[in-house]
Amino acid sequence: MAIKNVGVIGCGLMGSGIAQVSAQAGFPTTVVEANQELLDKG
């Protein structure tokens, strides 16, 4: 089974790293986070 999209729930220490690596690898990546401050950090 091939990975088509990546979804990350939570943008803490691990979630942000997973989202960054998957996006840099070329996967369409969606991040869901309840805390707007964490999302604003990028």
Helices and strands as residue ranges (DSSP letters): E 6-9, H 13-24, E 29-32, H 36-41
